[in-house]
Amino acid sequence: MYVFWRLLPPLGKQEKKDVKVPTVRGKPVYIGGVLLVGVAEKGEFNVKIKKLVSIEVKDSSGQSYHIDTSNVKVKITREYVDLDISALPRFFEVKVREVGRMIEELKKTRGELDKSYHKLEEALLKGVIGMDVYNEQIKRLQEREKRLRTACIDMEKSLASVSQSLAQLKLELEKKRERLEAKRLLEKLEESEAEELGKVLNILGSINALSHLITSSIIQLRLIC
């Protein structure tokens, strides 16, 4: 009898094997059902509470970033992953770092190109190189500049798309804010609704800040390229 039980796996391990988690990899990820933030690369699940606690997302520019979803409602379907709108402030923090880093890289590339053009002109004027070498090097620099402009255009399109989705989200939230504000003025606002109003105002603040970031980033991109 002892040998028989030793051959069977522990009950706890059997239960763990039967636990299935939803697939998120390869699915588009939205916030509030409107804002497309990218495609899921992988997700981290807490099996005990059956919760997606974080997700890795790759956006349209190919950049990957991590979003903490431990305290965010998440809807996972066969076609997509939808994060509750309360995830927007966290997305904003990630986007600020990502956009800032990308713009710095583009600025660096622009600076390097300008220096290279200047050095080539100096070398030609001093007679260090001839016109054949100069023209050959200029063509290479122009190819690098073309890639730089393409990167700027792709990033601007990505930011413009986010801006449009934010405008739609803001419109919906403003309607909710107005409704809750009206109830507050009439002193009919319940405690749960007061908490909801606070969250709405916080998210609207994040939307305004992200919209401002997008506008200033597009201006910087146009100056760089």
Buried (B, 14 or more C-beta within 10 A) or exposed (E): EEEEEEEEEEEEEEEEEEEEBBEBEEBBBBBBBBBBBBBBBEBBBEEEEEBBBBBBBBBBBEBEBBBBBEEBEBEBEEEBBBBBBBBBBBBBBBBBEBBEEBBEEBBEBBEEBEEBBEEBEEBBEEEEBEEEEBEEBBEEBEEEBEEBBEBBEEBBEBBEBBBEBBEEBBEBBEEBBEEBBEBEEEEEBEEEBEEBBEBBEEBBEBBEEBBEBBEEBBEBBEEBB
